Amino acid sequence: MALKAVHVSDVPNLDQVPENASLALYSTRFSKGVDVGRSSFRIPKFLVIGHRGNGMNMLQSSDWRMKAVKENSILSFNTASKFAVDFIEFDVQVTKDDCPVIFHDNFILSEENGTVFEKRVTELSLSEFLCYGPQREPGKVGKSLVRKTKDGKILGWNVETDDSHCTLQEAFQKVNPSVGFNIELKFDDCVVYEQEHLIHVLQVILQVVFDQAKDRPVMFSSFQPDAALLVKKLQTTYPVFFLTNGGTEIYHDVRRNSLEEAIKLCTEGGLQGIVSEVKGIFRNPGAVTKIKESKLSLLTYGKLNNVPEAVYLQHLMGVEGVIVDLVQEITEAVAKMIKPTNEGKGERLLEGMEQIEVETKPQFSQRELSFLLKLIPELIQL
C-alpha cells in the first residue's frame, strides 16, 4: 500500500490537546548538558548511540557480534551501558491495550510444527506480546520466535544470550540511569494512520516518559513525518529528530526522499535535528553545511557507522553523533580518535583538526579532506 502524506496542518485543534493528556506544561530540559529550544539546542560532544541497545541482530550474518545479545532487550541496553555509550536507541510501539513496548519489526513471527504464524505487534495485547520468546517465570515456555529476512527467508531468532521482551516502563526502571534514551516512534510505512490515532499513540508513550524519565536524557525520533511533528507539538521537554534515508530509498511521501526535504520539515516544524542514513550524508556532503546553517543537529545511522574511519570522517564533516551496532569497538575508537579540548566545555565541537586531539587516526589536511568529500559520493553507488 502506498504511504499517503497526512499533514499536521490538517489536524484539528492540535494546539488544544485534551487537558488530561496534555504534556506541554512540563519545564524544558534535556539532561547531561543538552539544552532544548529551537534556537539554542546544542549537542555538547560527539555522541555514540547503541543501535537497539548493544547492536541489532542480523541472524543471517557470519559475524557473531551481530548475534551476541538479543536486541531491544533490558540485557542489551545494560550491556551497552558498560561501555562509553551516551545513548541507546530503541523502537517503541503501542499494544492494543495501550502499553508502549519495545520491538523493532511491525510483525512478530512464531513457528509451530513447520507453520509460521504472523501477527501485527500493535494488534496484540501486552500479555500476548510478552508470551513470545524467553519467559520471566521459571518453568514457563514462551512461543518460539523467528524472523523474516528481506529476501523472505525464515530464520530462527537464535542469539548467544537471549532475553525476554520488555515494556518502555521497564526500560526506564531497569536500565542504567546514566544512559540516555533515543526513543524511535515506530510506525509501519505501509499503513495510512488516522490523525487521531497518531495523537493517541504518542500521548500514551509520552505519559510513560514523563512518569518515568526523571533525570535521564531522552530524545525522540521517527521516520513518520507527522508523528515527528506531532510529538514536538505535544511536548516541549525533549528534542525531536526526523529520521530519513537521505534519498537512499524513495517513498510516496516526498518529505522522506531527501535531506533537503528533511531540512524543510524540521525548520518548518521546529524540530531539533535530523538522523540520516550515513550513505545519504556521504553521497551529499554539501547537505551537512545546509543542516548546520539551519541550526539543526545531525546524527547518522547505518552499517558504515561500524567502521571507525567512517565515523572519524563524519566527525570532521560536522556530524554530531553516530548510531552503531558494534558498541564496544566504536566507543573505544572514538575515545582514541576524538578527544574534546578543555576549552569551550559544553559547547558544540567545532570542525577542523585544530579543535581536537587525536591518536592512532588518519591525518588529513584541509585539501585532502576536501578531496575525500568529493570522492566519497562517487565511491558509494546510488
LINDA-V297756 format. One line per field, one symbol per residue. ss: DSSP state (H for helix, E for strand, L for the rest). burial: # if it has 24 or more other C-alpha atoms within 12 Angstrom, else .. A space follows every 50 residues. Layout:
ss: ???
burial: ???
This chain:
ss: LLLLLLLHHHLLLLLLLLLLLLLLLLLLLLLLLLELLLLLLELLLLEEEE ELLLLLLLLLLLLHHHHLELLLLHHHHHHHLLLLLLEEEEEEEELLLLLE EELLLLEEEEEELLEEEEEEHHHLLHHHHHLELLLLLLLLLLELLEEELL LLLEEELLLLELLLLEEHHHHHHHLLLLLEEEEEELLLLLLLLLHHHHHH HHHHHHHHHHHHLLLLLEEEEELLHHHHHHHHHHLLLLEEEEEELLLLLL LLLHHHLLHHHHHHHHHHHLLLEEEEEHHHHHHLLHHHHHHHHLLLEEEE ELHHHHLHHHHHHHHHHLLLEEEELLHHHHHHHHHHHLEELLLLLLLLLL LLHHHEELLLLLLLLHHHHHHHHHHHHHHLLL
burial: ....####.....#..#....###....###..#####..########## ##########....###############################..### ###########......#.###.#.#.#######.......#######.. ....#####..###########..##############....#.#..### ##########..#..#################################.. #.###############.#################.##.###.####### ##.################################.####.......### ###..#.#..........#...#..#......
